[in-house]
Amino acid sequence: MVLSAVLWVISAANLYADPVLDGVIVVNGDFQRWDGDKPADWTIPTGVTVARNDRNDISLSNNSNERQYVNQSYPGVQLALQAGDMLWWSAEIMAMEKSSVTVEIWVRYENESLGKREIAVPVPADGKWTSIRCVLPIEEIPVKHVWFLIGLKTPGSACVVRRVEGRVLPAFE
């Protein structure tokens, strides 16, 4: 009896599942999981300094002489993408004055004629918190690789990141 009630609740939950919430693939909003001196699951290039404050915000500074990208990446097969799906990437972020910072999505397709598709949204360099979102459609499958990035476009660029989130929004049939 209890088992059938549990199965009914699970079935009902599936009927009302939120596809946006179910499609979350990147959540490191509080950056509490660390791997040594960097947030877990993030690629931090040489020349980028990472620090964490007592609120678990992270600061990123480009100390190199070239543009740098902090990112999380995924093989396309891991995400089970379908043509028409949308990749959604958001960040609660603050860029320091005189910085050039972007929030970006890159997609590399198996079909080399499509090559790489990308979208980059600039972060205002005003020292104020802002919410940035970018969306990129999946044009065809298979997808070779997906990157969610924060670009530090010029030497000396710096930002503080409070929350990031990446999602796959399923195509509507």
C-alpha positions in Angstrom: 0.0 0.0 0.0 2.7 2.4 1.0 4.8 1.4 -2.1 1.9 2.1 -4.4 1.3 5.5 -2.8 5.0 6.3 -3.3 4.9 5.2 -6.9 1.8 7.4 -7.5 3.6 10.4 -6.0 6.6 9.8 -8.2 4.4 9.4 -11.3 2.5 12.6 -10.4 5.7 14.5 -9.9 6.9 13.4 -13.3 3.7 14.8 -14.9 4.3 18.2 -13.3 8.1 18.2 -13.7 9.6 21.5 -14.6 11.7 21.0 -17.7 13.8 24.1 -17.0 14.8 22.8 -13.5 15.3 19.3 -14.8 17.7 20.6 -17.4 20.2 22.1 -15.0 23.7 21.0 -15.8 25.9 23.6 -14.2 25.2 24.9 -10.7 28.0 26.2 -8.6 26.2 29.1 -7.2 27.9 29.3 -3.9 31.3 27.9 -5.1 31.6 25.8 -1.9 33.2 22.8 -3.5 36.8 23.4 -4.1 39.6 21.3 -5.7 42.8 22.7 -4.2 43.0 26.4 -5.0 40.1 26.6 -7.5 36.3 25.9 -7.6 35.7 22.2 -8.4 34.8 21.3 -12.0 36.1 24.7 -13.4 39.1 25.1 -15.8 41.2 28.0 -14.6 43.9 28.9 -17.1 47.4 29.9 -16.1 47.6 33.6 -15.5 44.2 33.9 -13.9 44.1 34.4 -10.1 41.1 33.0 -8.2 40.1 33.9 -4.6 37.1 33.3 -2.5 35.6 35.6 0.2 33.7 34.8 3.3 30.4 34.9 1.4 31.7 32.3 -1.1 31.8 34.8 -4.0 34.8 34.2 -6.2 37.0 36.8 -7.7 38.8 36.2 -11.0 41.7 38.4 -12.2 43.5 38.2 -15.5 47.2 38.6 -14.7 48.4 37.5 -18.2 49.1 39.5 -21.3 46.3 37.8 -23.3 42.6 37.1 -23.0 41.6 34.3 -20.8 38.5 32.1 -20.4 37.4 30.5 -17.1 35.0 27.6 -18.1 33.2 24.4 -17.5 33.0 22.1 -20.5 31.0 19.1 -21.4 31.2 16.5 -24.2 28.0 16.8 -26.3 27.0 13.1 -25.7 27.0 13.8 -21.9 24.3 16.4 -22.3 22.0 14.3 -24.6 21.2 17.4 -26.7 18.6 17.4 -29.4 18.2 19.8 -32.3 16.1 22.7 -31.2 17.2 22.5 -27.5 18.5 25.8 -26.1 21.6 26.2 -23.9 21.0 28.8 -21.2 23.9 30.3 -19.2 23.5 32.9 -16.5 25.7 34.6 -14.0 25.3 37.0 -11.1 28.5 39.0 -11.7 30.3 42.3 -11.1 33.0 43.5 -13.4 35.5 46.0 -12.0 36.0 49.4 -13.7 38.1 49.3 -16.9 37.6 45.6 -17.2 36.4 43.7 -20.3 34.4 40.7 -19.1 31.9 38.5 -21.0 29.6 35.6 -20.2 29.7 33.2 -23.2 28.5 29.8 -24.6 30.4 28.0 -27.2 29.2 24.9 -29.1 31.3 22.8 -31.5 29.4 20.5 -33.8 30.5 17.1 -35.2 29.6 18.5 -38.6 32.7 20.6 -39.4 30.8 22.7 -41.9 28.8 24.2 -39.1 32.0 24.6 -37.1 31.7 26.5 -33.8 28.7 28.6 -32.8 29.0 31.1 -29.9 27.3 33.9 -28.1 29.1 36.5 -25.9 27.3 39.0 -23.6 29.3 41.8 -22.2 29.2 42.5 -18.4 29.0 46.2 -17.6 32.3 47.4 -16.1 30.8 49.6 -13.4 31.6 47.7 -10.2 27.9 46.9 -9.6 26.2 43.5 -9.4 24.3 42.5 -12.5 22.5 39.4 -13.8 23.6 38.3 -17.2 21.9 35.6 -19.3 22.7 34.3 -22.7 20.9 31.6 -24.8 22.2 29.6 -27.8 20.1 27.2 -29.8 21.3 23.7 -30.8 21.1 23.7 -34.6 21.7 20.1 -35.3 23.1 17.0 -33.7 25.5 15.5 -32.8 27.2 18.1 -30.8 30.9 17.5 -30.2 31.5 19.8 -27.2 29.9 22.6 -25.1 31.6 25.3 -23.1 30.1 27.7 -20.5 32.6 30.5 -20.1 33.5 33.7 -18.3 35.8 35.7 -20.5 38.5 38.0 -19.1 39.1 39.8 -22.4 42.0 42.1 -21.6 45.0 42.0 -19.3 44.0 43.3 -15.8 40.3 42.5 -16.3 38.7 41.4 -13.1 35.3 40.3 -11.8 33.5 38.8 -8.8 31.0 36.0 -9.4 28.2 35.3 -7.0 26.2 32.6 -8.9 26.4 30.8 -12.2 23.9 28.4 -13.7 23.8 26.5 -17.0 20.7 24.7 -18.3 19.5 22.7 -21.3 16.0 23.9 -22.2 14.3 21.1 -24.2 12.9 21.8 -27.6 9.1 22.1 -27.6 7.4 19.6 -29.9 
